[in-house]
């Protein structure tokens, strides 16, 4: 798939059924599934974990998480979850760099391959293999689901079965993105001040070659979010 052999998936210990499902999907696409197990270290044997969450992550400069209706304690809890997720992604990037791959696929355990995945990959395979890129988003958040941009992307695919790529300027999500070694290295060097996608939007995308595939071919299930401490509803694709 686009010359990618290895997928690294951030797997929360509480969601084994989901990452086992995604493992099966990856293997069906010819991708090696590399589990990166995280959590509080209480469900599996401690030596099974790739990283155990910190009880007090470094959130003194962390700004993301919570909203005006949250109490101070609720905001601290959400920011702590987001910071631990950031640190886990960093550790997973370090793990991926131990291999020899020039590019790898990053996944999160609530992601899934859409039914149109094979059709879109087949249509874009040659283009992507010739494309020089640092990041390629197969799953992404731009705007809001159901807004004009997202509806237009879905309409073009539905009516024309036409897929393509676009330049990234501002995007969210690490649930389905191909990363180069240079980007993996950059992730390991970030300070814990904001989520990785927020820092890349602010400081990186205008300097590197970042693209997205439209329509998105990896999506997430919209299950309970540990970071937000709530269920995040997603459209089924």
ABEGO torsion letter per residue (X at the ends): XGGBABBBBBBBAAAAAAAAAAAAAAAAAGBBBBBBBBEAGAABBAAABABBBBABBBAAABABEEBAABBAAAAAAAAAAAAAAAAAAAAAAAAAAABABABBBBBBAABBBBAAAAAAAAAAAAAAAABBBABBBABBBBEBBGBAAAAAAAAAAAAAGBBBBBBBABBBEAABBBBBAAAAAAAAABBBABBAAAAAAAAAAAABBBBBBOBBABBBAGBBBAAAGBBBBBBBX
